[in-house]
Amino acid sequence: MKLTPISWEGIPKFLRQVAERKPKRVKLADVVTIPSALKWTVSLNKIDLIGSKTEIGRLTRTLEGTRRIFGRFLHTAFFLPADLDGYFSGSARANLRKSSNAAIRDGFTARWIDGPQLLDALNEVLADRQSKKGSLDSDGLFRNTRVLLEEVEGVVVYSPDGSPVSVILGLRIDGLFLLRMGLSSEHGHPRWLAFATLITDGHQRGIRTVIGERVWVMGRGDVQFQERLGFVPVNLRFKVRNTDSVQCRIVS
């Protein structure tokens, strides 16, 4: 199935501009564009997330946050291929191969970790970016979603001297990885190595689908980075079923 690629031309760009307005208000020029934006949004591929009442509750709290209905629209998603060698080969992933290999040659290393150690690494990266220091609570970390910090896991990239410089973290539920934050204190190669490790190590842990943030709350650079990696925009649907695991199904 061919999924709709991310594009910052036209409608997605308009949606982001509206979301960034302060104060929030509708302009006269929007009257023409809003119907097209709504039509484009509802036409995207859908992902059905199927699971027990408890697991679907965790998913909705994590992915929707405080935006109950609108939190289901325009997420980004990445589907891990069965053949990882095939994913990393070809011209489309040349940047990923080149940059992650360069990071390794420069002495950077990446590891999959979880819990307090991951959060300690995140705080060091935040400190390097001259951001707020100290421990983070769930509201600050996950945009007002109810996620226990001890459940968080992900990838940390370390510099040659052992300092964390890039972090990807989220919540893993069966074959899903809910990507909640990607942060780097150093631009360039470490960021690519972090994602390459998320793919390889995540695949080993049974992850088959990565669901990211809503498009309109992401910076343009982040969306373009995800586009190069193969992310696509999707809408989410939650379905409660009597099942032992969370299942993900793509609906055209």
Buried (B, 14 or more C-beta within 10 A) or exposed (E): EEBEEBEEEEBBEBBBEBEEEEEEEEEEEBEEBBEEBEEBBEEBBBBBBBBBEEBBBBBBBBBBBEBEEEBBBBBBBBBBBEEBEEBBEEEEBEEBBEBBBBBEEEEBBBBBBBEEEBBEBBBBBBEBEEEEEEEBEBEEBBBEBEBEBEBBBBBBBBBEEEBBBBBBBBBBBBBBBBBBBBBBBBEBBBBBBBBBBBBBBBBEEEBBBBBBBBBBBBEEEBBEBBBBBBBBBBBBEBEEEEEEEBBBEBEE
